[in-house]
Amino acid sequence: MFTKLNVEKVDSKILKADQSNTAIIYNDEYFFKFYRKIEQEINPDLEIVRFLTENTSFRNSPKFAGSVEYRATDGSTIVFGLLQEKVENQGDSWVMTIDSVGRFYERIMAKAKKEKLPALVNKAAVKFEDSPQLIQEFIGRGFYERVVRLGQRTAEMHLALASDQTSPAFVPEYFTANYQRSLYSALRKLTRDRFKLLEQSMDKLNDETQELARKVLAMEDQVLECFSEIYQIKINAIKTRIHGDYHLGQILFTGKDFIIIDFEGEPGFSFSERRLKKSPMKDVAGMMRSFHYAAFGKILLNENYREKDIEFLIQWAEQWQHYVSRFYLGAYLERMGLDSQLTQQDETLLRTYLLEKAIYELGYELNGRPDWVNIPLRGIYYHMNRYFEAKEVRKMKN
């Protein structure tokens, strides 16, 4: 199942980038992904890319051009590789964002030494003009407009993935009470497993990270209380196919627009698990967490920051991730045709997935990069504080 190449000679080049698959470029026109992980199940990457190309008008993912598959007599399929049209780009959006965060910190260091930190605008979605003047100046309208476009493209992807009302693999499904309870059960297990791992890993962490870890560990019961809201209210939302592993590294930046790639889903799950329908808010939360990673990752990655400046930059990193995430969410909601004031169910879904992602990240970093553990810990602490604030607001209203 390959697109026919109308050329006399085919040139190929294997990419040397560190990736989970082997990538080959043909004639500088086609990108072939040779999968290293195969299962006797359709690969969601192939399935979604082909669906978006052949069944929707969404054009911000590479076009499907062919595949290498083995189809057994029992109807099962093993996918060995995916061919897509090559997309000209300037790298992934993680690099673009890290560069922007760096410029933000340069402006902070040069102009904000004597400035008081602005109070956080505690709204789910924020427009550029609604953010503090200092934030507007230091982030810049140019980067804001890029974030808005990324939010729009995310919404357009989700609208496309929810557009088929006939194919069993893509037709949207509604939340049920049983699904909500099973979701809570999985969240409770994730929390207990990751918090236990954190307790057992304290000796891997530096003093500062240990202090933050103790604060987070003390919140375990409140984290479970926060997660319990996922089944305490009736959620009349849909589940659809989603990207499943959505972050800045999965988005190519062309200089003007964004191309979404790598629909394989969360690497730790089987293909059948990755193909399950979930709330699109899970992807949105993944991108918002990625912005948080960019804000604090830049500090970890830059060895030129002096120790006395790091605490100062960390305070402004909280400001950057808070507002950039809300710029993104506002653009997403608007393109989806939703109100920027989240309903209770959408607020619950987003908060649940943000916290789930941060706790999942905690295990990833403890097992692989202990020096980065403070980023998910800060995420858990930040999202729980937003939860406490929301509870107080609800109490006042009642």
C-alpha positions as CSV (number, residue, x, y, z in Angstrom):
1,M,0.0,0.0,0.0
2,F,2.4,2.7,-1.2
3,T,2.0,5.9,-3.2
4,K,3.6,5.4,-6.6
5,L,6.7,7.5,-7.0
6,N,6.8,9.0,-10.5
7,V,10.6,9.2,-10.6
8,E,13.3,7.1,-12.3
9,K,15.5,7.0,-9.2
10,V,14.6,6.9,-5.5
11,D,17.0,8.4,-3.1
12,S,16.7,7.6,0.6
13,K,18.3,9.0,3.8
14,I,18.0,7.6,7.3
15,L,17.5,10.3,9.9
16,K,20.0,10.1,12.8
17,A,17.7,11.8,15.3
18,D,17.2,9.9,18.6
19,Q,13.6,8.6,18.1
20,S,11.5,5.6,19.1
21,N,11.2,4.6,15.5
22,T,13.5,4.4,12.4
23,A,12.8,7.3,10.0
24,I,13.7,7.4,6.3
25,I,13.3,10.3,3.9
26,Y,12.6,9.4,0.3
27,N,13.4,11.9,-2.5
28,D,13.0,14.7,0.1
29,E,9.3,14.3,-0.4
30,Y,8.2,11.4,1.7
31,F,8.7,10.4,5.3
32,F,8.7,6.7,6.1
33,K,8.4,5.7,9.7
34,F,9.5,2.1,10.4
35,Y,8.0,1.1,13.8
36,R,10.1,-0.6,16.4
37,K,7.1,-1.6,18.4
38,I,4.6,-3.9,16.7
39,E,1.6,-5.7,17.9
40,Q,-1.1,-7.8,16.4
41,E,-3.4,-4.8,16.5
42,I,-3.8,-1.8,14.2
43,N,-1.3,0.9,15.1
44,P,-3.2,4.1,16.1
45,D,-0.7,6.3,14.3
46,L,-1.5,4.7,10.9
47,E,-5.2,4.5,11.7
48,I,-5.6,8.2,12.7
49,V,-3.3,9.6,10.0
50,R,-5.2,7.7,7.3
51,F,-8.5,8.8,8.8
52,L,-7.6,12.5,8.9
53,T,-6.3,12.4,5.3
54,E,-9.1,10.4,3.7
55,N,-12.2,11.3,5.8
56,T,-11.7,14.9,7.0
57,S,-10.7,18.3,5.7
58,F,-8.0,18.7,8.5
59,R,-4.7,19.6,6.8
60,N,-2.4,20.2,9.8
61,S,-1.0,16.7,10.0
62,P,1.1,15.0,7.4
63,K,-0.9,13.4,4.6
64,F,-1.1,9.6,4.5
65,A,0.8,8.1,1.5
66,G,1.0,4.4,2.2
67,S,1.9,1.7,4.7
68,V,3.5,-1.7,5.1
69,E,1.1,-4.1,6.8
70,Y,0.6,-7.8,7.4
71,R,-3.0,-8.8,7.4
72,A,-3.7,-12.2,8.9
73,T,-6.5,-14.6,7.9
74,D,-8.2,-14.0,11.3
75,G,-8.6,-10.3,10.4
76,S,-5.9,-9.0,12.7
77,T,-3.3,-6.5,11.3
78,I,0.3,-5.9,12.1
79,V,1.7,-2.5,10.9
80,F,5.4,-2.4,10.1
81,G,5.6,1.1,8.7
82,L,3.8,4.3,7.7
83,L,4.6,6.5,4.7
84,Q,3.6,10.2,4.9
85,E,4.2,13.3,2.8
86,K,7.3,15.2,4.2
87,V,6.5,18.5,5.8
88,E,9.0,21.4,5.6
89,N,9.5,22.7,9.1
90,Q,11.8,24.6,11.4
91,G,11.8,21.9,14.1
92,D,9.4,21.0,16.8
93,S,7.4,23.4,18.9
94,W,9.4,22.5,22.1
95,V,12.5,24.1,20.6
96,M,10.4,27.2,19.4
97,T,8.9,27.5,22.9
98,I,12.1,27.1,24.8
99,D,13.6,29.9,22.7
100,S,10.7,32.1,23.6
101,V,11.0,31.3,27.3
102,G,14.6,32.2,27.1
103,R,13.8,35.6,25.6
104,F,11.2,36.1,28.4
105,Y,13.8,35.4,31.0
106,E,16.3,37.8,29.4
107,R,13.7,40.6,29.5
108,I,12.9,39.7,33.1
109,M,16.6,39.8,34.1
110,A,17.1,43.1,32.4
111,K,13.9,44.9,33.4
112,A,12.1,43.2,36.2
113,K,14.6,43.1,39.1
114,K,12.6,45.8,41.0
115,E,9.2,44.9,39.7
116,K,6.6,43.3,42.0
117,L,5.1,40.0,40.8
118,P,1.6,40.6,39.3
119,A,-1.3,38.8,41.0
120,L,-2.4,35.8,38.9
121,V,-5.6,36.3,37.0
122,N,-7.4,33.2,38.1
123,K,-9.6,32.5,35.1
124,A,-9.6,29.4,33.0
125,A,-9.0,31.3,29.8
126,V,-7.3,34.6,29.4
127,K,-6.8,36.9,26.4
128,F,-3.6,38.9,25.9
129,E,-5.3,42.2,26.8
130,D,-6.6,40.7,30.0
131,S,-3.2,39.7,31.3
132,P,-1.1,42.1,33.4
133,Q,0.8,44.8,31.5
134,L,4.2,43.4,32.5
135,I,3.2,39.9,31.2
136,Q,2.1,41.4,27.9
137,E,5.5,43.2,27.6
138,F,7.7,40.3,28.6
139,I,5.9,37.5,26.7
140,G,5.2,39.6,23.6
141,R,2.3,39.5,21.2
142,G,4.2,37.5,18.6
143,F,4.5,34.5,20.8
144,Y,0.9,35.0,22.1
145,E,-0.4,34.7,18.5
146,R,1.6,31.5,18.0
147,V,0.0,30.0,21.1
148,V,-3.4,31.1,19.9
149,R,-2.8,29.3,16.6
150,L,-1.7,26.2,18.4
151,G,-4.9,26.2,20.4
152,Q,-7.0,26.6,17.3
153,R,-5.2,23.8,15.5
154,T,-5.7,21.5,18.5
155,A,-9.5,22.3,18.4
156,E,-9.6,21.6,14.7
157,M,-7.9,18.2,15.2
158,H,-10.4,17.3,17.8
159,L,-13.4,18.4,15.7
160,A,-12.0,16.3,12.8
161,L,-11.5,13.2,15.0
162,A,-15.1,13.6,16.2
163,S,-16.6,14.1,12.8
164,D,-17.4,10.5,11.8
165,Q,-20.8,9.2,12.9
166,T,-20.5,5.8,11.2
167,S,-17.1,4.2,11.8
168,P,-17.1,2.2,15.1
169,A,-13.4,3.1,15.6
170,F,-14.2,6.9,15.5
171,V,-17.8,7.6,16.3
172,P,-18.0,9.6,19.6
173,E,-19.4,8.0,22.7
174,Y,-20.8,9.5,25.9
175,F,-19.5,9.3,29.4
176,T,-21.4,6.8,31.6
177,A,-21.5,6.5,35.4
178,N,-19.6,3.2,35.1
179,Y,-16.9,4.9,33.0
180,Q,-16.6,7.7,35.6
181,R,-16.1,5.3,38.4
182,S,-13.5,3.2,36.5
183,L,-11.7,6.5,35.7
184,Y,-11.6,7.3,39.4
185,S,-10.4,3.8,40.2
186,A,-7.5,4.2,37.8
187,L,-6.6,7.7,39.1
188,R,-6.6,6.4,42.7
189,K,-4.2,3.6,41.8
190,L,-1.9,5.9,39.8
191,T,-1.8,8.3,42.8
192,R,-1.0,5.6,45.4
193,D,1.7,4.0,43.1
194,R,3.4,7.3,42.3
195,F,3.3,8.7,45.8
196,K,4.7,5.4,47.2
197,L,7.5,5.6,44.6
198,L,8.2,9.2,45.6
199,E,8.5,8.1,49.3
200,Q,10.9,5.4,48.3
201,S,13.0,7.7,46.1
202,M,13.6,10.6,48.5
203,D,17.3,9.8,48.8
204,K,17.7,10.5,45.1
205,L,16.5,14.0,45.4
206,N,18.4,17.2,46.5
207,D,17.4,19.1,49.6
208,E,15.2,21.6,47.8
209,T,13.3,18.9,45.9
210,Q,12.9,16.8,49.1
211,E,11.2,19.8,50.8
212,L,8.7,20.2,48.0
213,A,8.2,16.4,47.8
214,R,7.2,16.3,51.5
215,K,4.6,19.1,50.9
216,V,3.2,17.1,48.0
217,L,3.2,13.8,49.9
218,A,1.2,15.5,52.7
219,M,-1.5,16.3,50.0
220,E,-2.2,12.7,49.1
221,D,-5.7,12.5,50.7
222,Q,-6.6,15.9,49.2
223,V,-5.4,14.7,45.7
224,L,-7.7,11.7,46.0
225,E,-10.5,14.0,47.2
226,C,-9.9,16.2,44.1
227,F,-10.0,13.1,41.8
228,S,-13.2,11.9,43.5
229,E,-15.1,14.7,41.8
230,I,-14.8,12.9,38.5
231,Y,-17.6,10.5,39.6
232,Q,-19.5,12.7,42.1
233,I,-21.1,14.8,39.4
234,K,-22.9,13.6,36.3
235,I,-20.7,14.3,33.3
236,N,-22.5,14.7,30.0
237,A,-19.4,14.8,27.8
238,I,-18.2,12.8,24.9
239,K,-15.3,10.5,24.4
240,T,-13.5,10.5,21.0
241,R,-10.3,9.4,19.5
242,I,-7.6,11.8,20.6
243,H,-3.9,12.2,20.0
244,G,-3.1,10.6,23.3
245,D,0.5,11.8,23.8
246,Y,0.0,15.5,23.1
247,H,2.9,17.8,23.9
248,L,5.1,20.4,22.3
249,G,7.5,17.8,21.0
250,Q,4.7,16.3,18.8
251,I,4.1,19.5,17.0
252,L,6.2,20.7,14.0
253,F,6.6,24.5,13.6
254,T,6.7,25.7,10.0
255,G,7.5,29.3,10.8
256,K,3.9,30.3,10.4
257,D,1.8,27.3,11.4
258,F,1.8,24.0,13.2
259,I,1.7,20.4,12.0
260,I,0.6,17.7,14.4
261,I,2.5,14.4,14.2
262,D,3.0,11.1,16.0
263,F,-0.5,9.8,16.8
264,E,0.9,6.6,18.3
265,G,-0.4,7.4,21.8
266,E,1.1,7.0,25.2
267,P,4.1,4.7,24.9
268,G,3.5,2.9,28.1
269,F,0.1,1.4,26.9
270,S,-0.7,-1.4,24.5
271,F,-2.2,-0.4,21.1
272,S,-5.7,-1.6,22.2
273,E,-5.5,0.7,25.2
274,R,-4.2,3.6,23.1
275,R,-7.2,3.2,20.7
276,L,-9.7,3.7,23.5
277,K,-11.8,6.9,23.2
278,K,-11.2,9.5,25.8
279,S,-12.1,13.1,26.5
280,P,-10.4,15.6,24.2
281,M,-9.6,17.6,27.4
282,K,-6.9,15.0,28.1
283,D,-4.9,16.3,25.1
284,V,-5.5,19.9,26.1
285,A,-4.2,19.1,29.6
286,G,-1.1,17.4,28.0
287,M,-0.3,20.6,26.1
288,M,-0.8,22.8,29.2
289,R,1.5,20.6,31.2
290,S,4.0,20.8,28.3
291,F,4.0,24.6,28.7
292,H,4.8,24.1,32.4
293,Y,7.7,21.9,31.5
294,A,9.1,24.5,29.0
295,A,9.0,27.2,31.7
296,F,10.9,25.3,34.3
297,G,12.9,23.1,31.9
298,K,14.6,26.1,30.4
299,I,16.0,26.9,33.9
300,L,17.3,23.4,34.3
301,L,18.7,23.3,30.8
302,N,20.6,26.7,31.0
303,E,23.8,26.3,32.9
304,N,24.5,30.0,32.6
305,Y,21.9,31.1,35.1
306,R,23.5,32.0,38.4
307,E,22.2,30.3,41.5
308,K,21.1,33.6,43.1
309,D,19.0,34.3,39.9
310,I,17.3,30.9,39.8
311,E,14.8,31.6,42.6
312,F,13.9,34.9,41.0
313,L,13.3,33.2,37.6
314,I,11.3,30.5,39.2
315,Q,8.7,33.0,40.4
316,W,8.4,34.4,36.9
317,A,8.3,30.9,35.4
318,E,5.1,30.4,37.3
319,Q,3.7,33.5,35.7
320,W,4.8,32.5,32.2
321,Q,3.2,29.0,32.4
322,H,0.1,30.3,34.1
323,Y,-0.7,32.8,31.4
324,V,0.6,30.9,28.3
325,S,-1.6,27.9,29.3
326,R,-4.6,30.1,29.6
327,F,-3.9,31.9,26.3
328,Y,-3.8,28.4,24.7
329,L,-7.0,27.2,26.5
330,G,-8.9,30.4,25.5
331,A,-8.1,29.9,21.8
332,Y,-9.0,26.2,22.0
333,L,-12.4,26.9,23.6
334,E,-13.2,29.7,21.2
335,R,-12.4,27.5,18.2
336,M,-14.5,24.6,19.6
337,G,-17.4,27.0,20.0
338,L,-17.4,26.8,23.8
339,D,-17.7,29.5,26.4
340,S,-14.4,30.7,28.0
341,Q,-16.1,30.3,31.3
342,L,-15.8,26.5,31.8
343,T,-18.9,24.6,32.9
344,Q,-18.5,22.6,36.2
345,Q,-18.0,19.4,34.3
346,D,-15.4,20.8,31.9
347,E,-13.6,22.4,34.9
348,T,-13.6,19.1,36.7
349,L,-12.4,17.2,33.6
350,L,-9.5,19.7,32.9
351,R,-8.4,19.8,36.5
352,T,-8.5,16.0,36.7
353,Y,-6.4,15.5,33.6
354,L,-3.9,18.2,34.5
355,L,-3.3,16.6,37.9
356,E,-3.3,13.1,36.4
357,K,-0.6,14.2,33.9
358,A,1.6,15.8,36.6
359,I,1.4,12.6,38.7
360,Y,2.2,10.4,35.7
361,E,5.2,12.6,35.0
362,L,6.4,12.2,38.5
363,G,6.9,8.5,38.0
364,Y,8.6,9.1,34.6
365,E,11.1,11.5,36.1
366,L,11.7,9.4,39.3
367,N,12.6,6.4,37.1
368,G,14.6,8.3,34.5
369,R,15.6,11.9,35.4
370,P,15.7,12.6,39.1
371,D,17.1,16.1,38.4
372,W,13.8,16.9,36.7
373,V,11.5,15.7,39.5
374,N,10.9,19.2,40.8
375,I,8.9,20.0,37.6
376,P,6.1,17.5,38.1
377,L,6.2,18.2,41.9
378,R,5.7,21.9,41.2
379,G,2.9,21.0,38.8
380,I,1.1,18.9,41.4
381,Y,1.5,21.7,44.0
382,Y,0.3,24.3,41.6
383,H,-2.8,22.4,40.4
384,M,-3.8,21.5,43.9
385,N,-3.6,25.2,45.0
386,R,-5.8,26.0,42.1
387,Y,-8.2,23.3,43.3
388,F,-8.2,24.8,46.8
389,E,-9.0,28.2,45.4
390,A,-11.9,26.8,43.4
391,K,-13.3,25.1,46.5
392,E,-13.2,28.4,48.3
393,V,-15.0,30.1,45.5
394,R,-17.7,27.5,45.5
395,K,-18.2,27.8,49.2
396,M,-18.6,31.6,48.9
397,K,-21.2,31.1,46.1
398,N,-23.1,28.6,48.3
